[in-house]
């Protein structure tokens, strides 16, 4: 039975049934106007730990200790003299001397305006006291938290801010109470952050994120926030609470670390490039230049020992071809090395057919020597965002086609439009490239070994590198008519 209902019963009834009182779950004590205990129920005896006879010998003044610094006896007498119901806070002394914080409601029983007895309805407030203590601890923890804490009502108006919040923002409590947290906006937090925040809160979910806010003095700071709804017993949101930490220093440090890591990455990449160049030139010296040097040495000895002009002429031709090969090797190596070191290339809108025409002219003399015709089937303009280095690709592929187009009369080149790309094809009608070489020929020092064909193995590697700079591809296919078709895929617009 609720205490309030009991008060009503005791106030209305002038004659209380003691058997009824004995069955009540609350502590009930009947005392005289002098404080002597006249009656108590079983609940009082059980909670306080007394035997009934011993308890009835006590005076109420022996049981109660005032929670205030005033005399307990005087306090109780003052309450009794009021001649009307009143309540007060006391500590009840148990038989084991332990104290129970209590709220006691004194209800006088009167007859002809004289007090016959007083009913004391006792409510144990131990749990309430504990809750108050916990609340005090919690309040202190909140107030002196290293994180800033902000509480708003459902409309978003600030109702509480802890000391750390005021220290961090520079605002006093009186300046922010009743205001909206938007007063701290710097304008640098993206709108989608606020949308995401309110979507979470609307659905009664905790939100985590970052704000770029502004202090009272105009200083910009970054804070990591955790904001959650406070929900009442009916399931309704009544408040919002925010826990925030200033992470400006951490973010600046993070940016510095990222900057350092990028610089370190560039240094490592540069060192890798240097090692790559070192290995490149070691490979060149070990393979082609050394082989060319041996060939030149042999040719010179052969010329010196030749017994006829015919033998000398043959040796001179070999020497000339070897020296050309050596010059090509050095030039191609320089080009390849430069490409490895380029991080940015300028791109311009150029007609691919114009580049193709230039590449054809570069190879006309060589084709004439081989009795070959270069036929350009491309008609019209094919504008693409490219670099003039692409001329090197087309020239090299045409030159390569001429080299391997034995027993052929022509080389056909063409450009086909696709949705976002152009496909440039170079068809020869020679012996073709075996399947095992179709990928290898685009790697350094890998080429299709064919008798009578000189080459460094760097030309197509350069082509592949330039095409990749254009975000394109280069490959070789079999020509259904015999021979090979080299194809280059170039995007119309580089991303």
C-alpha positions as a printed Julia matrix, in Angstrom:
495×3 Matrix{Float64}:
   0.0     0.0      0.0
   1.33    3.42    -0.9
   2.42    5.77     1.89
   0.14    8.57     0.65
  -2.91    6.26     0.94
  -1.87    5.28     4.46
  -1.69    8.94     5.46
  -5.25    9.41     4.26
  -6.46    6.39     6.23
  -4.76    7.54     9.44
  -6.09   11.06     9.05
  -9.7    10.03     8.34
  -9.98    7.21    10.9
 -10.15    8.19    14.55
 -10.16    4.57    15.61
  -7.46    2.53    13.87
  -7.76   -1.27    13.77
  -4.42   -2.48    15.08
  -4.74   -5.87    13.38
  -5.02   -4.03    10.1
  -1.95   -1.91    10.92
  -0.02   -5.06    11.86
  -0.54   -6.44     8.37
   0.8    -3.36     6.57
   4.16   -3.56     4.71
   5.31   -0.15     6.07
   6.83    0.59     9.46
   4.04    1.94    11.68
   4.64    3.12    15.26
   2.04    4.58    17.67
   3.42    6.93    20.33
   1.99    9.03    23.16
   2.34   12.8     23.29
   5.34   12.26    25.59
   6.98    9.99    23.06
   6.39    6.6     24.67
   5.83    3.77    22.24
   2.29    2.41    22.59
   2.15    0.03    19.63
   4.16   -1.09    16.6
   3.51   -3.47    13.74
   5.48   -6.59    12.76
   7.24   -4.77     9.89
   8.9    -2.36    12.38
  10.12   -5.21    14.59
  11.48   -7.14    11.61
  13.31   -4.19    10.0
  14.66   -2.68    13.23
  15.6    -6.03    14.82
  13.8    -5.64    18.18
  11.72   -8.02    20.29
   8.22   -6.65    20.93
   8.52   -6.35    24.73
  11.87   -4.55    24.55
  10.62   -2.28    21.78
   7.51   -1.18    23.73
   9.72   -0.11    26.63
  11.51    2.43    24.41
  10.71    6.09    23.84
  10.58    7.5     20.32
  13.45    9.79    21.33
  15.61    6.65    21.79
  14.93    5.61    18.19
  15.27    8.79    16.2
  18.26   10.97    15.38
  17.63   14.22    13.55
  19.41   14.6     10.22
  19.84   18.3     11.0
  22.1    19.77    13.67
  19.22   20.61    16.0
  18.27   18.68    19.14
  16.24   15.57    18.22
  13.88   15.72    21.24
  13.06   19.4     20.71
  12.52   18.74    17.01
  10.01   15.95    17.68
   8.19   17.92    20.41
   7.86   20.85    18.02
   6.25   18.53    15.44
   3.86   17.09    18.07
   2.79   20.55    19.28
   1.62   21.5     15.78
  -1.48   19.36    16.36
  -1.67   18.61    12.67
  -0.04   16.07    10.34
   3.53   16.87     9.34
   6.6    15.05     8.1
  10.31   15.29     8.72
  13.56   13.47     7.96
  15.17   11.34    10.69
  17.62    8.47    10.99
  16.07    5.48    12.83
  18.46    3.58    15.1
  18.25   -0.19    14.61
  18.92   -2.67    17.4
  22.45   -3.22    15.95
  23.04    0.56    16.12
  22.93    0.99    12.35
  21.01    3.96    10.99
  18.21    3.92     8.42
  17.59    7.26     6.63
  13.81    7.76     6.81
  10.97   10.12     6.05
   8.47   10.04     8.97
   4.9    11.3      8.71
   3.41   12.22    12.11
  -0.4    11.98    12.28
  -2.0    13.1     15.58
  -5.11   11.25    16.84
  -7.31   13.77    18.66
 -10.31   13.67    20.97
 -11.92   16.92    22.0
  -8.9    18.79    20.65
  -6.62   16.74    22.88
  -3.99   14.42    21.45
  -4.64   10.84    22.42
  -1.76    9.36    20.4
   0.38    9.94    17.33
   0.81    7.5     14.45
   4.26    7.54    12.83
   4.29    6.26     9.24
   7.93    5.54     8.34
   9.32    5.41     4.78
  12.8     3.97     4.35
  14.71    6.47     2.18
  17.97    4.47     2.07
  17.65    3.8     -1.64
  16.71    7.42    -2.3
  19.73    8.51    -0.25
  21.97    6.15    -2.22
  20.56    7.5     -5.45
  21.2    11.04    -4.25
  24.79   10.09    -3.37
  25.26    8.45    -6.77
  23.74   11.49    -8.45
  26.14   13.75    -6.56
  29.1    11.61    -7.63
  27.84   11.54   -11.2
  27.34   15.3    -11.22
  30.9    15.84    -9.96
  32.25   13.39   -12.54
  30.36   15.24   -15.28
  31.38   18.67   -14.03
  35.08   17.8    -13.83
  35.2    15.48   -16.84
  38.15   16.01   -19.24
  35.58   15.85   -22.06
  33.17   18.67   -22.74
  29.55   17.74   -21.93
  26.51   19.54   -23.26
  22.82   18.8    -22.6
  20.03   20.34   -24.65
  16.26   20.0    -24.57
  14.36   18.4    -27.44
  14.19   21.75   -29.23
  18.0    21.97   -29.16
  18.3    24.71   -26.52
  21.24   24.32   -24.13
  20.21   23.4    -20.58
  23.59   22.37   -19.16
  27.29   22.6    -19.99
  30.14   21.42   -17.77
  33.16   23.42   -16.67
  35.4    21.92   -19.37
  33.02   23.12   -22.08
  33.21   26.7    -20.84
  37.02   26.51   -20.57
  37.36   25.12   -24.08
  34.97   27.48   -25.89
  35.63   30.62   -23.86
  31.91   31.17   -23.16
  30.46   31.49   -19.65
  27.48   29.37   -18.68
  25.16   32.4    -18.65
  26.14   33.17   -22.25
  25.07   29.79   -23.61
  22.12   28.59   -21.48
  18.97   28.71   -23.59
  20.95   29.15   -26.82
  21.26   26.69   -29.73
  24.62   24.92   -30.29
  24.64   26.32   -33.83
  26.25   29.4    -32.21
  29.52   27.41   -32.26
  29.41   26.71   -36.02
  32.43   27.78   -38.07
  30.84   27.12   -41.46
  33.55   24.55   -42.23
  31.6    21.42   -41.26
  29.88   19.86   -44.29
  26.06   20.01   -44.35
  25.83   16.23   -44.79
  27.36   15.8    -41.31
  24.42   17.63   -39.69
  21.92   15.7    -41.82
  23.47   12.4    -40.71
  23.45   13.59   -37.07
  19.73   14.44   -37.03
  18.81   11.25   -38.91
  20.44    9.26   -36.09
  18.82   11.31   -33.3
  15.4    11.2    -34.99
  15.67    7.39   -34.92
  16.82    7.54   -31.25
  20.3     6.29   -32.11
  23.7     7.48   -30.91
  25.72    9.5    -33.44
  29.5     9.77   -33.68
  31.42   12.18   -35.85
  33.5    15.32   -36.02
  32.72   19.04   -36.08
  34.9    21.97   -37.1
  33.66   24.62   -34.66
  34.59   28.13   -33.55
  35.47   29.41   -30.07
  34.34   32.74   -28.65
  37.66   34.35   -29.71
  37.17   33.13   -33.31
  39.71   30.31   -33.07
  38.81   27.24   -35.14
  39.0    23.85   -33.46
  38.12   20.26   -34.37
  36.14   18.14   -31.95
  35.19   14.49   -31.91
  31.59   14.17   -30.74
  29.29   11.46   -29.43
  25.68   12.64   -29.25
  22.78   10.54   -27.94
  19.09   11.03   -27.12
  17.88   10.83   -23.49
  14.7     8.75   -23.53
  12.08    8.78   -20.73
  10.07    5.83   -19.37
   7.4     6.29   -22.04
   9.93    5.95   -24.85
   9.95    9.63   -25.79
  13.08   11.69   -26.37
  13.26   14.46   -23.78
  16.86   15.66   -24.07
  20.09   15.25   -26.04
  23.51   14.82   -24.43
  26.82   15.43   -26.22
  30.28   14.29   -25.14
  33.06   16.03   -27.06
  36.87   16.02   -27.18
  39.12   18.61   -28.78
  41.24   16.71   -31.33
  42.74   19.72   -33.14
  46.3    18.86   -32.06
  45.84   15.2    -33.02
  44.49   16.11   -36.46
  47.38   18.5    -37.11
  49.84   15.82   -36.01
  48.07   13.3    -38.23
  48.38   15.63   -41.23
  52.09   16.1    -40.51
  52.55   12.34   -40.28
  50.67   11.85   -43.56
  52.81   14.53   -45.19
  55.95   12.85   -43.83
  54.76    9.42   -45.04
  54.09   10.79   -48.52
  57.54   12.4    -48.58
  59.04    9.11   -47.4
  57.08    7.28   -50.07
  58.47    9.64   -52.72
  62.0     9.1    -51.4
  61.51    5.32   -51.45
  60.05    5.52   -54.94
  62.97    7.68   -56.03
  65.42    5.16   -54.55
  63.57    2.35   -56.29
  63.79    4.31   -59.55
  67.52    4.85   -59.05
  67.99    1.13   -58.39
  65.84    0.43   -61.43
  68.03    2.72   -63.58
  71.16    1.12   -62.16
  69.89   -2.35   -63.04
  68.75   -1.06   -66.43
  72.21    0.18   -67.41
  73.9    -2.91   -65.94
  71.62   -5.05   -68.1
  72.34   -2.92   -71.17
  76.1    -3.07   -70.62
  75.99   -6.78   -69.87
  73.84   -7.67   -72.84
  73.54   -5.43   -75.89
  76.42   -2.96   -75.52
  78.86   -5.75   -74.62
  77.58   -7.87   -77.53
  77.86   -4.9    -79.9
  81.39   -4.2    -78.67
  82.39   -7.82   -79.34
  80.82   -7.61   -82.82
  82.72   -4.4    -83.62
  85.96   -5.95   -82.34
  85.45   -9.03   -84.54
  84.58   -6.89   -87.58
  87.71   -4.75   -87.2
  89.9    -7.85   -86.91
  88.16   -9.35   -89.93
  88.74   -6.15   -91.99
  92.42   -6.13   -91.03
  92.79   -9.78   -92.03
  90.52   -9.72   -95.12
  92.16  -11.01   -98.28
  89.74   -9.41  -100.78
  87.67   -6.26  -101.22
  84.46   -8.33  -101.14
  85.29   -9.69   -97.69
  86.16   -6.18   -96.47
  82.86   -4.8    -97.85
  80.85   -7.49   -96.06
  82.7    -6.74   -92.82
  82.08   -2.97   -93.23
  78.33   -3.64   -93.7
  78.2    -5.73   -90.53
  80.16   -3.01   -88.69
  77.77   -0.31   -89.95
  74.69   -2.3    -88.86
  76.25   -3.0    -85.47
  77.08    0.67   -84.92
  73.5     1.64   -85.91
  72.18   -0.93   -83.48
  74.41    0.49   -80.73
  73.24    4.06   -81.44
  69.57    2.94   -81.39
  70.18    1.12   -78.15
  71.66    4.2    -76.42
  68.87    6.48   -77.74
  66.1     4.05   -76.72
  67.64    3.56   -73.3
  67.69    7.33   -72.74
  64.05    7.59   -73.79
  63.01    4.71   -71.55
  64.89    6.16   -68.56
  63.2     9.55   -69.02
  59.81    7.89   -69.14
  60.48    6.02   -65.88
  61.18    9.35   -64.16
  58.18   11.3    -65.51
  55.4    11.8    -62.94
  53.35   14.25   -64.99
  52.92   14.58   -68.74
  51.07   17.37   -70.52
  48.13   16.25   -72.64
  46.66   18.15   -75.58
  43.72   17.65   -77.92
  45.4    16.27   -81.08
  44.15   14.48   -84.2
  45.42   10.88   -84.04
  45.37   10.67   -87.85
  47.82   13.57   -87.97
  50.17   11.74   -85.58
  49.78    8.58   -87.65
  50.64   10.46   -90.86
  53.84   11.8    -89.23
  54.78    8.28   -88.09
  54.27    6.97   -91.65
  56.58    9.66   -93.09
  59.24    8.75   -90.49
  59.26    5.19   -91.84
  58.78    5.75   -95.61
  62.52    5.45   -96.43
  62.88    2.28   -94.37
  59.74    0.78   -96.03
  61.08    1.68   -99.49
  64.31   -0.19   -98.76
  62.2    -3.26   -97.93
  59.97   -2.74  -101.02
  56.93   -2.23   -98.78
  53.98    0.12   -99.07
  52.45    1.69   -95.94
  48.72    2.11   -96.56
  46.76    4.42   -94.19
  43.1     3.38   -94.28
  42.0     5.93   -91.64
  39.78    8.7    -93.0
  38.73   11.85   -91.19
  39.77   13.28   -87.84
  40.11   11.41   -84.58
  40.56   13.98   -81.78
  41.95   12.68   -78.47
  43.62   14.12   -75.37
  47.18   12.85   -75.88
  50.86   13.73   -75.66
  53.04   14.06   -78.79
  55.12   11.15   -77.4
  52.43    8.99   -78.98
  54.23    9.62   -82.31
  57.09    7.51   -80.88
  54.65    4.64   -80.33
  53.2     4.7    -83.84
  56.66    5.1    -85.44
  58.1     2.24   -83.4
  55.18   -0.1    -84.13
  55.38    0.69   -87.89
  59.16    0.13   -87.81
  58.63   -3.15   -85.99
  56.02   -4.23   -88.58
  58.46   -3.44   -91.41
  61.2    -5.52   -89.73
  59.03   -8.61   -89.5
  57.04   -8.18   -92.74
  59.25  -10.46   -94.84
  57.78  -11.72   -98.13
  55.08   -9.05   -97.82
  54.21   -6.15  -100.07
  52.3    -3.87   -97.69
  51.48   -2.73   -94.18
  47.95   -1.53   -93.45
  47.16    0.91   -90.67
  43.73    2.1    -89.56
  41.78    3.86   -86.78
  38.39    2.66   -85.55
  36.1     4.67   -83.29
  34.56    3.11   -80.19
  32.31    4.67   -77.55
  35.09    6.08   -75.38
  38.22    4.87   -77.18
  40.06    4.65   -80.48
  41.62    1.41   -81.7
  44.67    2.0    -83.91
  45.73   -1.15   -85.81
  49.0    -1.95   -87.65
  48.66   -5.05   -89.85
  51.61   -6.78   -91.52
  51.48   -9.91   -93.64
  54.73  -11.57   -92.59
  55.38  -14.66   -90.51
  53.61  -13.38   -87.38
  54.56  -13.5    -83.69
  54.4   -16.87   -81.88
  51.99  -17.04   -78.91
  54.79  -17.39   -76.34
  56.2   -13.99   -77.42
  52.94  -12.02   -77.65
  53.35  -10.61   -74.12
  57.11  -10.85   -73.7
  57.93   -8.56   -76.62
  56.58   -5.59   -74.62
  59.08   -6.18   -71.81
  62.65   -4.85   -71.62
  65.22   -6.98   -73.49
  62.53   -9.35   -74.73
  61.98   -9.65   -78.45
  61.08  -12.26   -80.99
  64.47  -13.65   -82.04
  64.5   -13.86   -85.82
  67.5   -14.45   -88.0
  68.7   -11.35   -89.83
  66.68   -8.99   -87.58
  68.64   -6.59   -85.39
  67.1    -4.93   -82.35
  67.61   -3.96   -78.73
  64.34   -5.17   -77.26
  63.67   -1.72   -75.8
  61.43   -0.23   -78.55
  58.15   -1.97   -77.67
  58.82   -1.56   -73.93
  58.95    2.21   -74.56
  55.7     1.97   -76.56
  53.97    0.11   -73.73
  55.14    2.71   -71.19
  53.88    5.67   -73.27
  50.52    3.99   -73.92
  50.1     3.31   -70.19
  50.7     7.0    -69.51
  47.63    7.55   -71.72
  45.68    4.95   -69.67
  45.56    2.79   -72.79
  46.72   -0.68   -73.86
  48.94   -2.17   -76.54
  48.93   -5.78   -77.68
  49.49   -8.03   -80.69
  47.09  -10.44   -82.39
  47.35  -12.91   -85.25
  46.39  -11.51   -88.65
  43.76  -13.83   -90.22
  45.42  -13.04   -93.58
  48.81  -14.12   -92.22
  51.25  -12.1    -90.14
  50.45   -9.93   -87.11
  48.23   -7.01   -86.13
  49.56   -4.67   -83.45
  46.73   -2.78   -81.75
  46.76    0.32   -79.55
  43.76    1.36   -77.48
  43.76    5.1    -76.67
  40.96    6.75   -74.58
  39.37    9.82   -76.17
  39.65   11.67   -72.87
  42.26   10.81   -70.25
  40.75   10.64   -66.72
